[in-house]
Amino acid sequence: MKRKLYDYIKQLEKKIKNKELDKNLSEEVYTWIVFYQHERLIHLIVTFFVGISMIIILIAGLYFQELLILIMFLILLLLFIPYIIHYYFLENGVQKLYDLYFKTIKK
């Protein structure tokens, strides 16, 4: 997903630089923004619930002092870090698409 988004951004920047702008391009960019906003929302929800689950399991692990529960916490932590990184790139990519969309509208 990350590669697809950034490839599209590069392609769009090239079109704007070469002044290959028309009404269809701004509509296309808007469609991609809507698609990636949905993707971003889904990843935000998943990241939120993994984070909440991680905190609950950490509290349970500290309360019950069970090694298995703390291992579950570490597994969720290993899942949570890539979710945060992926969401970071997704968020920045969508923000870049907003900027490019406004450039296509202005010209």
Steps between C-alpha positions, in 0.01 A plus 500: 500500500778740593686440175181537296420833667847645455523378138173681430631815670815492283289450187274788600791732577642424157167588334480827693860586414436432129172696523290204384201630693132467420174463687517122489832505684360691798202262513736203486710641784184560704394137446839377622478729803162350594643149457804571716290680763299181540821298522635745758183473711515121504865505603428758770227278647721190492794688651279642774362160599841332492633779724209473742536120508870539565438728798233269646725196463794688656287596802372141529854367471627729771204421726507121460877482444465227240777455248257385228303824525818707474604296195162587345579864571835472320331338200246783482781753535674340202175540304436854625832647384448410130139627523626837623766519229252405228243749627766772507583448132134471407415825681790691343418361155138614524613845617729517195205401279300789649775743401521358149122507466491870582776558244291327231198714587691828493645439155 
